[in-house]
Amino acid sequence: MKFVIDAMFVILFGISLAGLGAFFFKHILKTEIDFFAGFFAGCGLAIIFLFSCGVLSLFSRNLFLAYIIFVFLFAIPGRRLLFRHRLSIDRSLIVPFVILAIVLLLSGLSSLSPPIKNDTLFYHLGLPKLWAGDGAIDFYPTIPLSASALNCELLLTPILAFVSPEAAQFFVFMIGLTVLAGAARAYSKMTAGRPLMAILVLGSVPLFMTGLSDAKNDYLAVGFALISFIKYSEYLDSGQLREIIFAGVFAGLAASTKSNALIFVLAMLLMLAIRRRNIKAVGAFLIMAAIFGSPWYIRSLILTGNPFYPFFGKLFHSVYWRPLFDDFNAATFVASEHRNILNFITSPFRLVYLPDIFRGRLGPLPLAVLPLLMLFRPAPKAVGRALILSAFFFVIWYIIWPNARYLLPIVPLLSLAAAYVMERITDSGGYPRFLGIAAVAILIALIGLQTGRDTPARIKAATGLISQEEFLKSAMILDPNRPASAERMPALPYYDIWHYLNITTADDAVVAILCSNWNRADGFYLERQYIYLNPTEQVTVDFADDKGRMALALVQNDIGYVLIDKAVVEEFSEGSAFSDAPGFSILSRGMQNFLKVVRQNGRLILITDRFELHDMKGLTLILEGPFS
Amino acid sequence: MSNSIEMIFEDRNQSSNEAAGKSMDRTGRIVVAIYLILAFGAYFMSLFFSRISRIREFLGL
């Protein structure tokens, strides 16, 4: 029954956050807002509070308890707001709606299982776990993304610490649902259309749906961006400056949730600047976006010397980063879009039909049906605004980093326009109506099939049909490095080793985990301190150093155990697929030196076909004296 | 610039919505149906062929 408690807690907490946001707007800002804007406003208030406490190292179980109780005080106004909304279900759309409901139910249940996805364990829930343990939002030099914008991870910290990682994961699923419903509400309000159509269109976007059960931070950024657009639209309709101030606040919150949402701020600024409606509005938007968007970037600048760490390393030099890392990582990363004018012009088409280079599927609805707008003029102003903003975003996105997932902040906006087209098509009756509804149903069903591969095992684990232990030992995932190959591999091949360390080692033992961009063993289920030794991401143990310095670095960091992943060793050894990459010889020599230090001075205590675990107490004894 | 673009987009209400939808003539419907078949058909084909390449990869062909 644990999953029921987790789910009930999160649902009630989410409703309470909406109540908190709406209460604040009503009584402090004297403005009425709906449930969805209230939810994201509540998240924003919670983030401001948690960020302040995290910076001041005030995180504790008592603080989290007080915070949760305080938020729950707003459950009743939140419930009242929620029940004001009704979803009318058109009979003609019942089939795709039922399919979508099943897919969402399965995703929701799946999100209540113990987390197993690499990014989730490394960052999205890994950092909250570390922060809760350390009592502060620390920067970890061996986890470069711990310096970036992390609003979502911050919001998950009390839930993970006080309830469970599964509840935190389900909370992100709920954020996704709120975005879905919020987009539908915006569509209905702005175009007088049927909200269900917007839900179905957004629900048919693989990019949006496939990450719902994996605690991805994109959804919170998307939600903030959506509310910012709604407020911007309200400003254009009413001319009230306070609406653009709110738009700036939410755009800033989006930018401080995920770095790619900085593009959204730029696109909004371009929209505002080009309209030349009011210089005050541009200023107000910019100031609010800067105030609410900058804290994480300022923190990063102070901690690392680079506000966008670990990105733009060559522009902003950091003591924690080497130019070699950028060169090597760029050469060994998966192939990316070759940017030129012709490719730019064809990119919307390729995003839909040939998406491999963009590493994510957008599906046909957000882009492919838009040309039909020409047949359904005049379209609502909101559709025009959404499309123009999306166009600005798209251009900047293409210039900076054309990865499909970074388009997510505009996916709800494109969906508003696509929903309008689809609604016109279904209104027209005849073959187009049948084709439109059938296509939406098939698209959603395909997403169900795609996400369903991991779902049965995860649902069994969530509902207690198999134990957490058994699930974590046996869980299989798609190869994260080749998601298109359909090849499955154990999610946590090192789980038994962590289990061994959790039982046999002292509480204060520190474990070093050798990993790389392609093979990342994570320490989420290791109940000991750990550091990641990725040769191309950290200098705590610098692989460009000589043997003596590497050994000293291990001792200085109190490393008691080292986990060697042979797959990582192969990456940096002769015959590696990366042997032509810049700096390979330096890193390869470093890897051999590192192996010598560990194997010659450590004691091999556990070995599997892929991993070696070494006890490094011997090295500490050798080096502690002379260097202390 | 955006003002001129937004000229295309005007406010409307639900009734004009429905009118716009229902006013599409037979030719309009045929055009829309052909467009949808092409747009969605091409997408489903692209999905299918991505599966084919996976199967080939799996079989080592």
Chai-1 contact restraints between the chains, C-beta under 6 A:
chainA,res_idxA,chainB,res_idxB,connection_type,confidence,min_distance_angstrom,max_distance_angstrom,comment,restraint_id
A,A192,B,N13,contact,1.0,0.0,6.0,A-B,restraint_1
A,A192,B,Q14,contact,1.0,0.0,6.0,A-B,restraint_2
A,I274,B,M1,contact,1.0,0.0,6.0,A-B,restraint_3
A,I274,B,S2,contact,1.0,0.0,6.0,A-B,restraint_4
A,R275,B,S2,contact,1.0,0.0,6.0,A-B,restraint_5
A,Y353,B,A42,contact,1.0,0.0,6.0,A-B,restraint_6
A,Y353,B,S46,contact,1.0,0.0,6.0,A-B,restraint_7
A,P364,B,A39,contact,1.0,0.0,6.0,A-B,restraint_8
A,P364,B,F40,contact,1.0,0.0,6.0,A-B,restraint_9
A,P364,B,Y43,contact,1.0,0.0,6.0,A-B,restraint_10
A,A368,B,A39,contact,1.0,0.0,6.0,A-B,restraint_11
A,F376,B,A20,contact,1.0,0.0,6.0,A-B,restraint_12
A,P378,B,E10,contact,1.0,0.0,6.0,A-B,restraint_13
A,A379,B,F9,contact,1.0,0.0,6.0,A-B,restraint_14
A,P380,B,R12,contact,1.0,0.0,6.0,A-B,restraint_15
A,K381,B,F9,contact,1.0,0.0,6.0,A-B,restraint_16
A,K381,B,D11,contact,1.0,0.0,6.0,A-B,restraint_17
A,V383,B,F9,contact,1.0,0.0,6.0,A-B,restraint_18
A,G384,B,E6,contact,1.0,0.0,6.0,A-B,restraint_19
A,G384,B,F9,contact,1.0,0.0,6.0,A-B,restraint_20
A,I388,B,S2,contact,1.0,0.0,6.0,A-B,restraint_21
A,I388,B,I5,contact,1.0,0.0,6.0,A-B,restraint_22
A,R424,B,G21,contact,1.0,0.0,6.0,A-B,restraint_23
A,D427,B,E18,contact,1.0,0.0,6.0,A-B,restraint_24
A,D427,B,G21,contact,1.0,0.0,6.0,A-B,restraint_25
A,S428,B,G21,contact,1.0,0.0,6.0,A-B,restraint_26
A,S428,B,M24,contact,1.0,0.0,6.0,A-B,restraint_27
A,G430,B,R29,contact,1.0,0.0,6.0,A-B,restraint_28
A,Y431,B,A33,contact,1.0,0.0,6.0,A-B,restraint_29
A,P432,B,R29,contact,1.0,0.0,6.0,A-B,restraint_30
A,P432,B,V32,contact,1.0,0.0,6.0,A-B,restraint_31
A,P432,B,A33,contact,1.0,0.0,6.0,A-B,restraint_32
A,L435,B,A33,contact,1.0,0.0,6.0,A-B,restraint_33
A,L435,B,L36,contact,1.0,0.0,6.0,A-B,restraint_34
A,A439,B,F40,contact,1.0,0.0,6.0,A-B,restraint_35
A,S485,B,E57,contact,1.0,0.0,6.0,A-B,restraint_36
A,A486,B,R54,contact,1.0,0.0,6.0,A-B,restraint_37
